[in-house]
Structures are given as structure tokens and as C-alpha cells.
Amino acid sequence: MDLMNLKPTSDIIEVTLTHPNTGDVVKNDDKTPMTITVYASHSKEHKAAVHMQTNKRLKAMQGSKKSQTFTSEEIEESSMELLARVTSCWNITYGGAMPELNVKKAREIYTEVFWIKSQVEEALAESLDFTKA
């Protein structure tokens, strides 16, 4: 075994969206599968987003005389923000058109079409399948 064979082969993960009830691939009007591409957790883009969040939290803690606590809502918000920031591109139809990708729009879609977030998070968690066969 060579450790070089256990290195990631890509910094991105493409998620093909499937219908939450049937498991069928969700398609755009032009019959292409709807996909969302995110940066893998080992990528520099993903790490930068994590560092940005952590540094923001640390700065808030340093400026406060009282101990910091985290609520469930803050943890959920942080998770949503991270996912929106690591989304690199998509091929989806939302509101009758392909929306422009930005953090605000990604957060909106992940919130409103909540099952997408689960599929993308699952793909990120399974991204250890990056090794060469």
C-alpha cells in the first residue's frame, strides 16, 4: 500500500439531487439532473470557511467578560452558513429559473427546500470515498 493512493483525487463533491420520497433523480426542465457542487472538507476553500467562522466566534469570546454559550439555533445557523459558503456551483431550477449562486441565495434554498441540505451534508460526510480504486 502506498499512502499516495489514499490522497484525495478532487477538492469538490458533486451531489445529484434525488427526490426525498421516491429517490428519483430530480431534473431541470431541459432534462439535465439537478446538481449542487460543494468543496470537500479537505479543500482550502472549505477550510477557509471554517476558519472564518471559528475566528469570528473566538473574537467575540475575547471581547466578552462573561463566558460564551451556544444555543441550538446558533449551531444550526453556523452549519447553514458553512454549507452556503462551501457551495461552489449548481445546476438547479428554483422559482422557474437557474438562480445566481451567492451565499444569501444558497442559504435561502437550503432553508426553503430543507431536504437538499441533508443530501449535501450526507455527501460531504461520505467524501472519504476519494481514494483511487
N, C-alpha and C positions, 0 to 999 in steps of 0.2 A: 504494500500500500504506500502510495506517495501522497503526502499532505497536499501537494499541488492539486490533486484530484478532488479535494474537499473544499476548494475555494469557490466562492460564488461565481457563477458564469454571467450574471446580469445584475444590474442595480435596480431593475424595475420589475414589477409584477403586473401582468395584465389580467384583469378579472372580467370574465364574461358573465354578465348578469343572467340569472335564471329566475323564472317566476317563483315566488315564495311558496305557492301551493302546488304547482304541477311539476316544477323542476325543469320546465322547457326553457330554452334559450329565449330571452327577450330580444325582439328585433325592432330596428328602426323601420320607418316607412319604406326605405329603399331595400329592405330585407337583410341588411347587414346586422350582425349581432351587436347589441349594446355592450360596450366595454368601458371599463374605468382602469386606468393605469396609475399605479402608485409607486413611489420609491420604496425599495426594500429597507428593512430596518438596519442593514449594514451599510447602506449608501451614505455618502457625505451629505446629501440633501436631507435625508431623514434625521441623521444625527444633528444637523444644524437646527432643524425644527425642535428637536428635543432639548438641545442646549438653550435655545432661545426661551422656551417655556421654563426650564429649570432656573436659568439666570434671572428671569423676571420674578419668580417665586422667592429666590434667595435674596434678591434686592429688597423685596417687600418685607421679608423677615428681618433683614439687617436694620431697616429703618423703624422697626416697631419695638417698643419696650415690652410689650406683652407677647406671650407665646402664640404662635400661629396654629390654628386648627383648620382642617379641611372638611368641607361638607361633601356629602354625596353629590350634590348638584355641581360643585366646583370640580370634582373629579370627572364627572360626565362631560362638563364643559371643556375641560382640558383635553379629554380624549377626542371630542368632536373637533376642537381646534387643530390638534395634531393631525388627524386624518385629513382635514381640509387642506392643511399646509403641505402634506406629502402627496397629494393628488397631482400627478404630472400632466395628464391629458385624459380626454374621454371622447367616446363616440356614443352619445346618448341623445334621445329626444325628450324634451321636457317643456311642457307648455306649447307644443306644436313646432318646436324648433330645436336646433342644437345650441344650447346655451354657451356663452363665453365662459371659459374656466377662470375663476378667481376664487379666493378664499371665501368671500361672502356667499357666492352662488353655490359653492361646494357645501358649505355649512347648511344652507337652505335646503338643498336636495337631500343631503344625508339626514336632515331632521324631518322633512316632509315625507320622504319616501324611505322611512326608517329601516326597512329590511335590506336596503342597499348597504348601509353601514355594516351590518352584520356579515354580509358576504365579503366585503372588502377586508374587514378585520380578520375574518377566518383565513382568507388568502394570505394576509400578512403573517399570521401565526403559523401557517403551514409552509412558509417560504424557505424552510430548511431543505426543501426538495430541490436545491440549487446545484447539487453535485452532478458531475458527469457520470453517465452510465458506464 
